[in-house]
Structure formats: structure tokens, C-alpha cells
Amino acid sequence: MAKKSRGAKRILVVDDERDLAELLELTLLKMGLEVDKAHSVSEGRALLDAHRYDLCLTDMRMTDGEGLELIRHIQARKMDVPAAVITAYGSTENAVAALKAGAFDYLAKPVSLDQLRTLVKSALRIDDAPAVQEGAQGARMLLGESAPIHQVLDLIDKLARSQAPVYITGESGSGKERAARAIHAKSSRVEKDFVAVNCGAIPENLMESEFFGYKKGAFTGANEDRDGFFQAASGGTLFLDEVADLPLAMQVKLLRAIQERKVRKVGSTIEEAVDVRLISATHQNLAKCVEAARFRQDLYYRINVIELKMPPLRELGSDIELIARHVLARLAHQNGMDEPEFDAGALTALLHYDFPGNVRELENMLERALALSDGATICQDDLQLNPAGSEPLGSAADGVGTLQDYLDRVEKQAILEALEKTGGNRTQAAKLLGVTFRSMRYRMERLGMKE
């Protein structure tokens, strides 16, 4: 057992390959850390029960069992110990299994000492990460007191302590990027960049250079070296929105970058190491995309280690009023106005509306209502929505105009989804919808949508 250094972080290394265990120990000692070694699962379990550790680094397969047993032991006893596993080279299944069991991260054999140092530094910053305040940068970006929101916030707290890839699902406008930012804000990576990428907004011929960067002279117009999204997010979080829109050729390259934790710039002959936490999202059913051969199964399993499902706005009950008041206050402030009140009719209409476009639709709706209101009160007519909510065609008593209301809602939802896919780029959204930019602008104006 290594000699204890005063005030040093304490690491447990569990590996039945004594040479490798000694190499890991020497590397960690040079980092100023205290190290204990174990050469079996049973010995590692005993040390975990007897001492407090800041990190457990374990081999996946040993003579008397698997490293997963130690991870489950830590989880079952609620020990506040991040664990990382060492897996055989190319053993994707083992790495994914470890992350799902609760591992903080993993290393592939042969162990890269640079990657080991990066992993350890990241793990040991967990307890020292600054507390996230409730506000624009924290998890309270997701407002609400309902059970679905509490479940999301609880899972975000757990995900923030891990380096495992996260897959966020949910309808368009349900707050997937907000959730990703909340995970980043509460993680050990908060001091580094959060880089958000809309995969559906990048032309296919530019994807590789945008993701991995390029060298000067790699192609016409490459007048200088440039980093890509992976380099920009180094040490931080890379958020891939609408990941289902990635073409298959790019999926292969992304899979390699995730597995090897290295990228090669376009025009370069060498790979460079990158350290990013990957979070992906899409409103599509990725499993069905795999079945339809539009998304690689191996990439699906790599990014879908832990799933976070965002609830639609219509399932949040009274939280709808809370969120609406928050959005209205922000919009009023941006416009230099006093915040108006909702009358009873407006609140009832909001609570019964279906919100096919979720929070994004609510924001557009309230911006329009703010412009139409008298400045003191938002009434039901200012909202310009169908109070039946889940019955868009209305009843026979609704009279003439209900069909147009329904068609307007369908058109508006299609525009909202196109804008989300293109990151708000109206020119690209118009191309997706098969209309001209001028027609797109006219339709948005007619529907009262913000440009």
C-alpha cells in the first residue's frame, strides 16, 4: 500500500495484471495522489468497505470476477466514489455495459497515460465543481414543480456526475437543449465550453471539416488551419441536436471519433486526442431509424448509454402557468414593458391547449399576445388559439373557420419543426419545406410567428 500523502486524493487501483497496476500506481503517484492497489475483485471490495476513496480504477476482467461487480457494489452501498474501468481494445460492449452500470468513464487497453491523466483530473474535479445557482446557467432553466419535471431534474443531477454519453429524447420544442446545458452546468466540465451543433443544418459536403476541422490548403478556400466542433468543445460538452439527420458516411466517422477519442483534421495525416462529453438529441425515434437502416446500430448503442426523456408541455399540468408567466416576464423585459397579467379565460385556455410545438410554440404565442394586448392584461383572444386544445377541428358549433384554424396549426407546426432542424435558419428551413424564402416569410407573418 502506498504511503499516504497529507491532504492527497486517494485512488484505488484494482487489476490482476501486476505490471499494469504498478504502471498506473507510478503515474498516479507522480500526479501527487495517494494510491492503494488490489489484485482481485474480492480484495478491491474489501478495501472499498474499509476506506474512503476519491476514485476507483478497475480492470474489467479479473481471475475472480468482473470490475462491474465493484461498480455495482459502489452503487448498491451509495458510496460517493466515481469508478472507471479498463477494457480490452475494441471491446465496445464492455465499455457500454460499464457506463450503464454506473461507471464514470473507461480506458481502453493498451492504456494511454495521457488519457489516464485526463480521466483522473476530470474525476477528481467532481466534488470541487462550483455549485450551480438556480438561474440562466443551471438546471432551473427547466422550470416546474410537477412530477415529470422533478424526475428530469433528479436524473440531470445524476448524469452531471458521469462522463457517460447521454441521449435526450422528446418532441420538438420540449427543452432538449436546455436539459443538455443543465447537465453541463452541473458537471465538472462547467468551466469549459458547451458547443451545440444542429446536425440537420450542416451541408453534407462540409460536415467532416465542420466536426473535425481542417488544415490550410486541404481544399479550395482553406486559407488557414481551423478547429472543428470537437476541438472547440475540448474539456467541455459537445451537444449534437437532431443527430438522426447525420448521413451514414458521417456516422461512421463520428463513431470512430467517439471510440478512439481522437480526430483527424481534413488534410492532416495525424490524429489528435480530444476530450469531450457527448450529449445527443433528436425528436425522431432513433430505434426505428436503426430498423430502417438510416442510422447505424453500433453508433446508436454508443450514444444511447443513458436516455433522458423530456416530457411534452401538455403533460406538465399547473406548471404550464408557471412557465407561461416566466416567459411573459422575460418578453416584457426585453421589450421594455411592464409585465401584464393573464385573465382567467387566458389561463384556462393555456391549461387546456395541446401545445404541439411545446415551449417554443408557447414563446411564439406569448410574444404575439404581448403585441396584441392592451399592455395590462393578456386575454384569451390575444392568445389566438383554439381553446379545445386536443380537438383542433372543433365541434359543429364552432361554425365557419374551424378547418382553417386546423390547417394553420398544421402549417405552423411544420414550420416550427423545420426551424428546429436548421437551428433557426429560415433559408434552410424553406428548402426543407419545399417553398421559397419569400413564401416562408409571408407564411410566418400570416401565422404571427417571430422571424
TORLONU-554109 format. One record per residue (C-alpha): x, y, z; residue in one letter; residue number from 1. Coordinates in nm, 4 decimals, padded with zeros to 6 digits. Last residue first. Layout:
BEGIN
X | Y | Z | A | NUM
...
//
This chain:
BEGIN
-03.8933 | 03.5617 | -03.7710 | E | 451
-04.1460 | 03.5529 | -03.4885 | K | 450
-04.4684 | 03.3785 | -03.5852 | M | 449
-04.7993 | 03.5579 | -03.6271 | G | 448
-04.9378 | 03.2973 | -03.8665 | L | 447
-04.9602 | 03.5467 | -04.1546 | R | 446
-04.6075 | 03.6714 | -04.0820 | E | 445
-04.4700 | 03.3160 | -04.0786 | M | 444
-04.6476 | 03.2360 | -04.4055 | R | 443
-04.5101 | 03.5500 | -04.5718 | Y | 442
-04.1558 | 03.4739 | -04.4611 | R | 441
-04.1742 | 03.1165 | -04.5901 | M | 440
-04.3173 | 03.2371 | -04.9228 | S | 439
-04.0272 | 03.4828 | -04.9596 | R | 438
-03.7764 | 03.2094 | -04.8697 | F | 437
-03.9240 | 02.9878 | -05.1383 | T | 436
-04.1054 | 02.6655 | -05.0519 | V | 435
-04.0063 | 02.2997 | -05.0449 | G | 434
-04.0364 | 02.2613 | -04.6659 | L | 433
-03.6728 | 02.1614 | -04.6245 | L | 432
-03.5671 | 02.4457 | -04.8565 | K | 431
-03.7687 | 02.6963 | -04.6506 | A | 430
-03.5993 | 02.5703 | -04.3345 | A | 429
-03.2565 | 02.6239 | -04.4948 | Q | 428
-03.3414 | 02.9885 | -04.5688 | T | 427
-03.5076 | 03.0341 | -04.2301 | R | 426
-03.2002 | 02.9245 | -04.0318 | N | 425
-03.3425 | 02.8759 | -03.6798 | G | 424
-03.1109 | 02.5854 | -03.5962 | G | 423
-03.1974 | 02.4048 | -03.9175 | T | 422
-03.3877 | 02.1149 | -03.7613 | K | 421
-03.5621 | 02.3474 | -03.5163 | E | 420
-03.6724 | 02.5789 | -03.7968 | L | 419
-03.8156 | 02.2865 | -03.9917 | A | 418
-04.0032 | 02.1641 | -03.6834 | E | 417
-04.1518 | 02.5091 | -03.6202 | L | 416
-04.2531 | 02.5447 | -03.9862 | I | 415
-04.4328 | 02.2090 | -03.9836 | A | 414
-04.6074 | 02.3025 | -03.6579 | Q | 413
-04.7273 | 02.6301 | -03.8077 | K | 412
-04.8662 | 02.4569 | -04.1156 | E | 411
-05.0563 | 02.2034 | -03.9033 | V | 410
-05.1907 | 02.4789 | -03.6781 | R | 409
-05.2966 | 02.6903 | -03.9747 | D | 408
-05.4751 | 02.3910 | -04.1293 | L | 407
-05.6715 | 02.3400 | -03.8061 | Y | 406
-05.7708 | 02.7039 | -03.7819 | D | 405
-05.8700 | 02.6961 | -04.1493 | Q | 404
-06.0968 | 02.3982 | -04.0807 | L | 403
-06.2505 | 02.5806 | -03.7850 | T | 402
-06.3330 | 02.8886 | -03.9915 | G | 401
-06.7069 | 02.8534 | -04.0335 | V | 400
-06.9009 | 02.7360 | -03.7309 | G | 399
-06.7654 | 02.6358 | -03.3907 | D | 398
-07.0979 | 02.4729 | -03.3141 | A | 397
-07.0065 | 02.1704 | -03.5226 | A | 396
-06.7264 | 02.0981 | -03.2792 | S | 395
-06.3587 | 02.1834 | -03.3001 | G | 394
-06.1162 | 02.0627 | -03.5681 | L | 393
-05.8199 | 02.1037 | -03.3323 | P | 392
-05.9629 | 01.8801 | -03.0600 | E | 391
-05.6663 | 01.8414 | -02.8258 | S | 390
-05.6665 | 02.2091 | -02.7457 | G | 389
-06.0374 | 02.2935 | -02.7324 | A | 388
-05.9329 | 02.6504 | -02.6556 | P | 387
-05.8223 | 02.7029 | -03.0190 | N | 386
-05.5543 | 02.9659 | -03.0085 | L | 385
-05.5319 | 03.3363 | -03.0782 | Q | 384
-05.3576 | 03.4189 | -02.7491 | L | 383
-05.4867 | 03.7777 | -02.7505 | D | 382
-05.8458 | 03.6455 | -02.7670 | D | 381
-05.7970 | 03.4663 | -02.4350 | Q | 380
-05.6927 | 03.7795 | -02.2510 | C | 379
-05.3467 | 03.9099 | -02.1629 | I | 378
-05.3859 | 04.2123 | -01.9345 | T | 377
-05.2060 | 04.5444 | -01.8818 | A | 376
-05.0391 | 04.6138 | -02.2149 | G | 375
-05.3634 | 04.6370 | -02.4107 | D | 374
-05.2789 | 04.3029 | -02.5710 | S | 373
-05.1909 | 04.2370 | -02.9354 | L | 372
-04.8122 | 04.2746 | -02.9058 | A | 371
-04.7955 | 04.0737 | -02.5845 | L | 370
-05.0173 | 03.8081 | -02.7405 | A | 369
-04.7738 | 03.7679 | -03.0313 | R | 368
-04.4795 | 03.7217 | -02.7975 | E | 367
-04.6941 | 03.4899 | -02.5879 | L | 366
-04.7747 | 03.2596 | -02.8802 | M | 365
-04.4160 | 03.2487 | -03.0041 | N | 364
-04.2936 | 03.1543 | -02.6555 | E | 363
-04.5682 | 02.8942 | -02.6133 | L | 362
-04.4779 | 02.7415 | -02.9507 | E | 361
-04.1180 | 02.7024 | -02.8383 | R | 360
-04.2376 | 02.5580 | -02.5081 | V | 359
-04.4325 | 02.2761 | -02.6781 | N | 358
-04.4923 | 02.2899 | -03.0560 | G | 357
-04.7957 | 02.0597 | -03.0399 | P | 356
-04.9182 | 02.2682 | -02.7457 | F | 355
-05.2425 | 02.0790 | -02.6604 | D | 354
-05.4318 | 02.3714 | -02.5073 | Y | 353
-05.6388 | 02.3109 | -02.1952 | H | 352
-05.4101 | 02.4850 | -01.9449 | L | 351
-05.3476 | 02.7725 | -02.1854 | L | 350
-05.7206 | 02.8303 | -02.2434 | A | 349
-05.7924 | 02.8320 | -01.8702 | T | 348
-05.5136 | 03.0843 | -01.8128 | L | 347
-05.6432 | 03.3101 | -02.0908 | A | 346
-06.0003 | 03.2984 | -01.9591 | G | 345
-05.8934 | 03.3816 | -01.6038 | A | 344
-05.7023 | 03.6933 | -01.7092 | D | 343
-05.3271 | 03.6783 | -01.7532 | F | 342
-05.1383 | 03.9740 | -01.6094 | E | 341
-04.9122 | 04.2170 | -01.7953 | P | 340
-04.5383 | 04.2586 | -01.7228 | E | 339
-04.4363 | 04.6213 | -01.7604 | D | 338
-04.2715 | 04.6907 | -02.0925 | M | 337
-03.9137 | 04.7476 | -02.2092 | G | 336
-03.9498 | 04.4934 | -02.4908 | N | 335
-03.6913 | 04.2539 | -02.3474 | Q | 334
-03.8472 | 04.2927 | -02.0025 | H | 333
-04.1935 | 04.2090 | -02.1367 | A | 332
-04.0533 | 03.9009 | -02.3129 | L | 331
-03.8823 | 03.7788 | -01.9959 | R | 330
-04.1920 | 03.8309 | -01.7809 | A | 329
-04.4075 | 03.6520 | -02.0402 | L | 328
-04.1723 | 03.3532 | -02.0450 | V | 327
-04.1791 | 03.3234 | -01.6643 | H | 326
-04.5573 | 03.3648 | -01.6507 | R | 325
-04.6020 | 03.0956 | -01.9190 | A | 324
-04.3680 | 02.8569 | -01.7369 | I | 323
-04.5618 | 02.8894 | -01.4112 | L | 322
-04.8973 | 02.8610 | -01.5902 | E | 321
-04.7857 | 02.5471 | -01.7756 | I | 320
-04.6508 | 02.4058 | -01.4481 | D | 319
-05.0162 | 02.3589 | -01.3498 | S | 318
-05.0318 | 02.0433 | -01.5602 | G | 317
-04.6935 | 01.9359 | -01.7012 | L | 316
-04.8224 | 01.6809 | -01.9541 | E | 315
-04.9170 | 01.9421 | -02.2189 | R | 314
-04.5585 | 02.0724 | -02.2181 | L | 313
-04.4176 | 01.7474 | -02.3524 | P | 312
-04.1933 | 01.5472 | -02.1168 | P | 311
-03.8193 | 01.5299 | -02.1888 | M | 310
-03.6805 | 01.1769 | -02.1879 | K | 309
-03.3240 | 01.1287 | -02.0700 | L | 308
-03.1606 | 00.8133 | -02.2001 | E | 307
-02.8303 | 00.6710 | -02.0747 | I | 306
-02.5885 | 00.4757 | -02.2957 | V | 305
-02.7635 | 00.5832 | -02.6165 | N | 304
-02.4624 | 00.7422 | -02.7870 | I | 303
-02.2583 | 00.4230 | -02.8307 | R | 302
-02.5549 | 00.1924 | -02.8801 | Y | 301
-02.6884 | 00.4070 | -03.1643 | Y | 300
-02.3417 | 00.4298 | -03.3193 | L | 299
-02.3262 | 00.0493 | -03.3413 | D | 298
-02.6790 | 00.0339 | -03.4852 | Q | 297
-02.6026 | 00.2778 | -03.7646 | R | 296
-02.8892 | 00.5079 | -03.8545 | F | 295
-03.0986 | 00.5124 | -04.1718 | R | 294
-03.1169 | 00.1320 | -04.1914 | A | 293
-03.4972 | 00.1401 | -04.1371 | A | 292
-03.4566 | -00.0578 | -03.8152 | E | 291
-03.1914 | 00.1896 | -03.6990 | V | 290
-03.4222 | 00.4837 | -03.7755 | C | 289
-03.6913 | 00.2993 | -03.5795 | K | 288
-03.4580 | 00.2885 | -03.2774 | A | 287
-03.3840 | 00.6600 | -03.3268 | L | 286
-03.7470 | 00.7620 | -03.2904 | N | 285
-03.7259 | 01.1218 | -03.4074 | Q | 284
-03.7279 | 01.4279 | -03.1789 | H | 283
-03.3496 | 01.4097 | -03.1604 | T | 282
-03.0779 | 01.4553 | -02.9021 | A | 281
-02.7148 | 01.3758 | -02.8369 | S | 280
-02.4822 | 01.4538 | -02.5452 | I | 279
-02.1105 | 01.3794 | -02.5759 | L | 278
-01.8581 | 01.4757 | -02.3076 | R | 277
-01.5416 | 01.5825 | -02.4878 | V | 276
-01.1705 | 01.5112 | -02.4509 | D | 275
-00.9926 | 01.5173 | -02.7846 | V | 274
-00.6688 | 01.3478 | -02.8905 | A | 273
-00.5152 | 01.4480 | -03.2223 | E | 272
-00.4810 | 01.2284 | -03.5301 | E | 271
-00.2091 | 01.2713 | -03.7867 | I | 270
-00.2004 | 01.2878 | -04.1677 | T | 269
-00.3936 | 01.6137 | -04.1978 | S | 268
-00.5934 | 01.7373 | -04.4971 | G | 267
-00.9272 | 01.7260 | -04.3158 | V | 266
-00.8464 | 01.7242 | -03.9445 | K | 265
-00.8088 | 01.3862 | -03.7805 | R | 264
-00.9979 | 01.3168 | -03.4593 | V | 263
-00.9180 | 01.1166 | -03.1469 | K | 262
-01.1278 | 00.9813 | -02.8632 | R | 261
-01.0824 | 00.6376 | -03.0244 | E | 260
-01.4407 | 00.5205 | -02.9743 | Q | 259
-01.6129 | 00.8576 | -03.0069 | I | 258
-01.4045 | 00.9685 | -03.3055 | A | 257
-01.4573 | 00.6304 | -03.4735 | R | 256
-01.8339 | 00.6537 | -03.4300 | L | 255
-01.8356 | 01.0077 | -03.5688 | L | 254
-01.6528 | 00.8927 | -03.8800 | K | 253
-01.9009 | 00.6109 | -03.9437 | V | 252
-02.1986 | 00.8418 | -03.8758 | Q | 251
-02.0597 | 01.0879 | -04.1298 | M | 250
-02.0930 | 00.8326 | -04.4085 | A | 249
-02.4410 | 00.7401 | -04.2888 | L | 248
-02.5739 | 01.0953 | -04.3169 | P | 247
-02.6473 | 01.2723 | -03.9852 | L | 246
-03.0153 | 01.3689 | -03.9538 | D | 245
-03.0726 | 01.1323 | -03.6613 | A | 244
-02.8386 | 01.3509 | -03.4544 | V | 243
-03.1089 | 01.6170 | -03.4365 | E | 242
-02.9008 | 01.8056 | -03.1779 | D | 241
-02.5413 | 01.7005 | -03.1161 | L | 240
-02.4252 | 01.8600 | -02.7910 | F | 239
-02.0480 | 01.8594 | -02.7350 | L | 238
-01.9535 | 01.9185 | -02.3715 | T | 237
-01.6318 | 02.0544 | -02.2213 | G | 236
-01.2643 | 01.9643 | -02.1993 | G | 235
-01.2382 | 02.0005 | -02.5755 | S | 234
-01.5613 | 02.1500 | -02.7092 | A | 233
-01.3917 | 02.3696 | -02.9711 | A | 232
-01.1677 | 02.0784 | -03.0725 | Q | 231
-01.4686 | 01.8557 | -03.1349 | F | 230
-01.6622 | 02.1281 | -03.3161 | F | 229
-01.3834 | 02.1871 | -03.5647 | G | 228
-01.0515 | 02.3698 | -03.5498 | D | 227
-00.9180 | 02.5700 | -03.8434 | R | 226
-00.5813 | 02.5887 | -04.0129 | D | 225
-00.5626 | 02.8705 | -04.2671 | E | 224
-00.6602 | 02.9584 | -04.6237 | N | 223
-00.8942 | 02.6638 | -04.6750 | A | 222
-01.0842 | 02.8274 | -04.9620 | G | 221
-01.0216 | 02.5491 | -05.2078 | T | 220
-00.9399 | 02.2324 | -05.0180 | F | 219
-00.6916 | 02.0991 | -04.7621 | A | 218
-00.4699 | 02.4033 | -04.8234 | G | 217
-00.4530 | 02.5025 | -04.4563 | K | 216
-00.5571 | 02.2107 | -04.2410 | K | 215
-00.9150 | 02.1251 | -04.1498 | Y | 214
-01.1545 | 02.0953 | -03.8572 | G | 213
-01.3084 | 01.7782 | -03.7126 | F | 212
-01.6825 | 01.8497 | -03.6998 | F | 211
-01.7057 | 02.1343 | -03.9500 | E | 210
-01.4468 | 01.9796 | -04.1854 | S | 209
-01.6282 | 01.6442 | -04.1839 | E | 208
-01.9712 | 01.8009 | -04.2265 | M | 207
-01.8996 | 02.0357 | -04.5150 | L | 206
-02.0116 | 01.8107 | -04.8043 | N | 205
-02.3238 | 01.7092 | -04.6097 | E | 204
-02.4467 | 02.0663 | -04.5669 | P | 203
-02.4884 | 02.1459 | -04.1952 | I | 202
-02.8338 | 02.2399 | -04.0607 | A | 201
-02.9608 | 01.8914 | -03.9791 | G | 200
-02.6777 | 01.8173 | -03.7359 | C | 199
-02.7634 | 02.1164 | -03.5188 | N | 198
-02.4476 | 02.1597 | -03.3124 | V | 197
-02.4283 | 02.2950 | -02.9564 | A | 196
-02.0847 | 02.3531 | -02.8016 | V | 195
-02.0713 | 02.3855 | -02.4222 | F | 194
-01.7297 | 02.5286 | -02.3398 | D | 193
-01.5112 | 02.4653 | -02.0367 | K | 192
-01.5602 | 02.5839 | -01.6776 | E | 191
-01.8702 | 02.3659 | -01.6420 | V | 190
-01.6818 | 02.0444 | -01.7187 | R | 189
-01.7090 | 01.9054 | -01.3654 | S | 188
-02.0834 | 01.8870 | -01.4225 | S | 187
-02.3766 | 02.0993 | -01.3042 | K | 186
-02.3671 | 02.3419 | -01.5969 | A | 185
-02.3089 | 02.0616 | -01.8494 | H | 184
-02.6168 | 01.8687 | -01.7372 | I | 183
-02.8196 | 02.1918 | -01.7405 | A | 182
-02.6997 | 02.2736 | -02.0915 | R | 181
-02.8191 | 01.9318 | -02.2103 | A | 180
-03.1573 | 01.9853 | -02.0439 | A | 179
-03.1950 | 02.3247 | -02.2094 | R | 178
-03.1016 | 02.1637 | -02.5425 | E | 177
-03.3805 | 01.9087 | -02.5054 | K | 176
-03.6398 | 02.1675 | -02.3997 | G | 175
-03.9700 | 02.0324 | -02.5346 | S | 174
-03.9611 | 02.2386 | -02.8558 | G | 173
-03.9821 | 01.9404 | -03.0888 | S | 172
-04.0929 | 01.6298 | -02.9011 | E | 171
-03.8637 | 01.4413 | -02.6680 | G | 170
-03.5484 | 01.2357 | -02.6481 | T | 169
-03.2134 | 01.3099 | -02.4885 | I | 168
-02.9288 | 01.0592 | -02.5354 | Y | 167
-02.6458 | 01.0871 | -02.2836 | V | 166
-02.2878 | 00.9669 | -02.3285 | P | 165
-02.1276 | 00.8621 | -01.9987 | A | 164
-01.8970 | 01.1135 | -01.8299 | Q | 163
-02.0837 | 01.0925 | -01.5005 | S | 162
-02.1581 | 01.3312 | -01.2136 | R | 161
-02.3851 | 01.5518 | -01.4269 | A | 160
-02.5934 | 01.2467 | -01.5171 | L | 159
-02.7019 | 01.2008 | -01.1563 | K | 158
-02.8141 | 01.5624 | -01.1092 | D | 157
-02.9825 | 01.5540 | -01.4513 | I | 156
-03.1758 | 01.2445 | -01.3419 | L | 155
-03.3181 | 01.4292 | -01.0421 | D | 154
-03.4070 | 01.7298 | -01.2585 | L | 153
-03.5924 | 01.5131 | -01.5113 | V | 152
-03.7868 | 01.3302 | -01.2397 | Q | 151
-03.8750 | 01.6626 | -01.0768 | H | 150
-04.0023 | 01.7884 | -01.4131 | I | 149
-04.2269 | 01.4832 | -01.4622 | P | 148
-04.3606 | 01.5110 | -01.1014 | A | 147
-04.4646 | 01.8746 | -01.1399 | S | 146
-04.2778 | 02.1617 | -00.9757 | E | 145
-04.1662 | 02.3449 | -01.2871 | G | 144
-03.8951 | 02.5367 | -01.4624 | L | 143
-03.6113 | 02.3821 | -01.6600 | L | 142
-03.3539 | 02.6622 | -01.6681 | M | 141
-03.3515 | 02.5593 | -01.3050 | R | 140
-03.0812 | 02.3135 | -01.4051 | A | 139
-02.8324 | 02.5933 | -01.4163 | G | 138
-02.6992 | 02.8670 | -01.6431 | Q | 137
-02.9985 | 03.1007 | -01.6556 | A | 136
-03.0762 | 03.0683 | -01.2896 | G | 135
-03.0638 | 02.8442 | -00.9880 | E | 134
-02.7019 | 02.8545 | -00.8957 | Q | 133
-02.4759 | 02.5705 | -00.9892 | V | 132
-02.2359 | 02.4774 | -00.7120 | A | 131
-01.8763 | 02.5084 | -00.8221 | P | 130
-01.7104 | 02.1770 | -00.9072 | A | 129
-01.4867 | 02.0514 | -00.6266 | D | 128
-01.6638 | 01.7191 | -00.5766 | D | 127
-01.6380 | 01.6367 | -00.9450 | I | 126
-01.2902 | 01.7794 | -01.0048 | R | 125
-01.1293 | 01.4483 | -00.9092 | L | 124
-01.2994 | 01.2673 | -01.1960 | A | 123
-01.1856 | 01.5148 | -01.4628 | S | 122
-00.8263 | 01.5109 | -01.3424 | K | 121
-00.8330 | 01.1305 | -01.3304 | V | 120
-00.9710 | 01.0974 | -01.6839 | L | 119
-00.7204 | 01.3430 | -01.8287 | T | 118
-00.4312 | 01.1674 | -01.6526 | R | 117
-00.5463 | 00.8281 | -01.7824 | L | 116
-00.5887 | 00.9669 | -02.1344 | Q | 115
-00.2276 | 01.0882 | -02.1251 | D | 114
-00.1185 | 00.7528 | -01.9826 | L | 113
-00.2755 | 00.5710 | -02.2777 | S | 112
-00.3749 | 00.2243 | -02.1609 | V | 111
-00.3248 | -00.0517 | -02.4157 | P | 110
-00.6047 | -00.1201 | -02.3472 | K | 109
-00.9142 | 00.1014 | -02.3465 | A | 108
-00.9998 | 00.3418 | -02.0663 | L | 107
-01.3472 | 00.3968 | -01.9208 | Y | 106
-01.5667 | 00.6654 | -01.7648 | D | 105
-01.7779 | 00.7386 | -01.4569 | F | 104
-01.9073 | 00.3844 | -01.4324 | A | 103
-02.2730 | 00.3480 | -01.3319 | G | 102
-02.3788 | 00.0091 | -01.4646 | A | 101
-02.4741 | 00.1738 | -01.7937 | K | 100
-02.1202 | 00.3051 | -01.8298 | L | 99
-01.9750 | -00.0393 | -01.7620 | A | 98
-02.2054 | -00.2118 | -02.0103 | A | 97
-02.1132 | 00.0447 | -02.2770 | V | 96
-01.7426 | -00.0164 | -02.2238 | A | 95
-01.7879 | -00.3938 | -02.2239 | N | 94
-01.9857 | -00.3878 | -02.5497 | E | 93
-01.7327 | -00.1613 | -02.7189 | T | 92
-01.4466 | -00.4029 | -02.6648 | S | 91
-01.2143 | -00.2541 | -02.9259 | G | 90
-00.9089 | -00.2782 | -02.7012 | Y | 89
-00.9848 | -00.4681 | -02.3796 | A | 88
-01.1481 | -00.2609 | -02.1082 | T | 87
-01.0162 | -00.0609 | -01.8144 | I | 86
-01.2978 | 00.0646 | -01.5930 | V | 85
-01.3722 | 00.3943 | -01.4191 | A | 84
-01.5416 | 00.4476 | -01.0843 | A | 83
-01.6649 | 00.7663 | -00.9158 | P | 82
-01.6892 | 00.7152 | -00.5395 | V | 81
-01.9706 | 00.8650 | -00.3287 | D | 80
-02.0657 | 00.5237 | -00.1961 | M | 79
-02.4369 | 00.4532 | -00.2285 | K | 78
-02.3937 | 00.0995 | -00.0958 | R | 77
-02.5607 | -00.0542 | -00.4008 | A | 76
-02.3805 | 00.1806 | -00.6403 | Q | 75
-02.0338 | 00.1052 | -00.5037 | I | 74
-02.1013 | -00.2700 | -00.5060 | H | 73
-02.2421 | -00.2408 | -00.8589 | R | 72
-01.9179 | -00.0746 | -00.9679 | I | 71
-01.7159 | -00.3428 | -00.7913 | L | 70
-01.9120 | -00.6199 | -00.9618 | E | 69
-01.8625 | -00.4444 | -01.2957 | L | 68
-01.4893 | -00.4999 | -01.2475 | G | 67
-01.5512 | -00.8638 | -01.3278 | E | 66
-01.4802 | -01.1867 | -01.1411 | G | 65
-01.2197 | -01.3974 | -00.9623 | D | 64
-00.9428 | -01.4028 | -01.2247 | T | 63
-01.0024 | -01.0490 | -01.3412 | M | 62
-01.1972 | -00.8875 | -01.6259 | R | 61
-01.2944 | -00.5198 | -01.6473 | M | 60
-00.9883 | -00.3712 | -01.4779 | D | 59
-01.0648 | -00.1215 | -01.2060 | T | 58
-00.9975 | 00.2460 | -01.1296 | L | 57
-01.1792 | 00.3624 | -00.8160 | C | 56
-01.1761 | 00.7360 | -00.7457 | L | 55
-01.1951 | 00.9660 | -00.4422 | D | 54
-01.1651 | 00.6781 | -00.1979 | Y | 53
-01.2858 | 00.6274 | 00.1597 | R | 52
-01.1505 | 00.3200 | 00.3310 | H | 51
-01.2602 | -00.0168 | 00.4742 | A | 50
-01.5567 | -00.1049 | 00.2539 | D | 49
-01.3748 | -00.0059 | -00.0647 | L | 48
-01.0687 | -00.2008 | 00.0532 | L | 47
-01.2757 | -00.5180 | 00.0999 | A | 46
-01.4381 | -00.4847 | -00.2424 | R | 45
-01.0966 | -00.4439 | -00.4068 | G | 44
-00.9664 | -00.7575 | -00.2372 | E | 43
-01.2717 | -00.9521 | -00.3542 | S | 42
-01.2414 | -00.8238 | -00.7110 | V | 41
-00.8752 | -00.9179 | -00.7299 | S | 40
-00.5305 | -00.7582 | -00.7447 | H | 39
-00.5786 | -00.4578 | -00.5161 | A | 38
-00.3710 | -00.1427 | -00.5074 | K | 37
-00.3946 | 00.1721 | -00.2931 | D | 36
-00.2740 | 00.5044 | -00.4314 | V | 35
-00.2283 | 00.8525 | -00.2831 | E | 34
-00.2097 | 01.1254 | -00.5462 | L | 33
00.0630 | 01.3789 | -00.6242 | G | 32
00.0345 | 01.3375 | -01.0007 | M | 31
00.3621 | 01.1409 | -00.9951 | K | 30
00.1875 | 00.8968 | -00.7596 | L | 29
-00.0850 | 00.8486 | -01.0209 | L | 28
00.1634 | 00.7522 | -01.2917 | T | 27
00.3526 | 00.5207 | -01.0591 | L | 26
00.0311 | 00.3475 | -00.9499 | E | 25
-00.0908 | 00.3018 | -01.3060 | L | 24
00.2397 | 00.1417 | -01.4034 | L | 23
00.2287 | -00.0770 | -01.0911 | E | 22
-00.1231 | -00.1964 | -01.1740 | A | 21
-00.0135 | -00.2700 | -01.5302 | L | 20
00.2753 | -00.4852 | -01.4097 | D | 19
00.0538 | -00.6582 | -01.1541 | R | 18
-00.2077 | -00.7677 | -01.4057 | E | 17
-00.4793 | -00.8607 | -01.1526 | D | 16
-00.6099 | -00.5030 | -01.1570 | D | 15
-00.7838 | -00.2883 | -00.8957 | V | 14
-00.6454 | 00.0638 | -00.8481 | V | 13
-00.7965 | 00.2607 | -00.5588 | L | 12
-00.7239 | 00.6342 | -00.5564 | I | 11
-00.6911 | 00.8704 | -00.2602 | R | 10
-00.6721 | 01.2465 | -00.3035 | K | 9
-00.3824 | 01.3986 | -00.1138 | A | 8
-00.4225 | 01.6088 | 00.2020 | G | 7
-00.1098 | 01.4660 | 00.3636 | R | 6
00.0395 | 01.1989 | 00.1452 | S | 5
-00.0316 | 00.8385 | 00.2444 | K | 4
00.2353 | 00.5830 | 00.1687 | K | 3
00.1377 | 00.3394 | -00.0993 | A | 2
00.0000 | 00.0000 | 00.0000 | M | 1
//
